[in-house]
Amino acid sequence: SETQAQNEASMARTSTLVLWGAALLALLAVARGLSISIAANQEECFYEQVAAGTDLGLLYQVTEGGALDIDVRVLGPDDQELYQTTKQSEGKYFFIASADGFYKFCFSNRMSTVTHKSLSFDIKVGKNMQDQAPSSDFVDDQLAPAIMVLADGIRSISAEEKYMRQREMVHRDTTESTNARVLWWSVLETSSLVGMSVFQIYYLRTMFEVRRRV
């Protein structure tokens, strides 16, 4: 009957909404946030297998060690260099995978011979545009794209929040280190002034005592 058909269509749309909601949560969860320590003269690489057309992103920031700099490379499945930068303390790189396979994200501390480097980074894996087939259904044509846009927006906000949090942590550590150096310099300066004053008083007293004896 017509009522039964409408009920089945409504249930189908509800199921589709549930699936898209689960996809939204999955999209938000597909991110690798790590903090690592790289020894001097070493390189660490991480791999992500994706299909062609998938959105990929890398956010990184050095949090400790030396001049807070690191060399970064992103390589494609054919080892073609997609992104390369040297001696950077932080950065972002977003791109769309051009082929199926493993994409390599490398962090190098080979410029340092003594100091290790600590850094935090996120590898973001977004949606695949090639998987979105056209459909005449209302949910697929209008609601699904809106959900994907919402997922991208939330993911971008989350990534920016982590990025700003890492920057705040680095700046806080720098400020605390500077304050400690200023404090110890002030203590040293005060001690030097007190020592010089004591020496001058002692020297003047000794000089006057010698004159008095003469």
Number of C-alpha atoms within 10 A of each C-alpha: 5 7 8 9 10 11 11 12 12 12 12 12 16 13 12 15 17 12 12 18 16 12 17 21 12 13 19 19 12 14 18 12 14 11 13 14 16 19 19 17 14 15 15 14 12 12 15 15 12 20 16 16 18 19 18 20 16 19 19 24 23 25 25 19 19 14 14 18 23 27 17 22 16 21 17 18 18 10 11 11 12 13 14 12 11 14 14 15 18 20 14 12 14 14 13 17 19 14 15 14 16 18 22 19 18 16 21 22 25 16 15 18 11 13 15 18 24 19 22 19 21 19 22 22 23 22 19 16 12 10 11 11 8 8 10 8 10 10 16 18 13 12 14 19 13 13 16 18 13 13 21 17 13 15 21 14 12 13 20 13 12 17 21 12 12 20 17 12 13 18 13 12 14 14 12 12 12 11 12 12 12 12 12 11 12 12 12 12 12 12 12 12 12 12 12 12 12 12 12 12 12 11 12 12 11 12 11 11 11 10 8 8 6 6
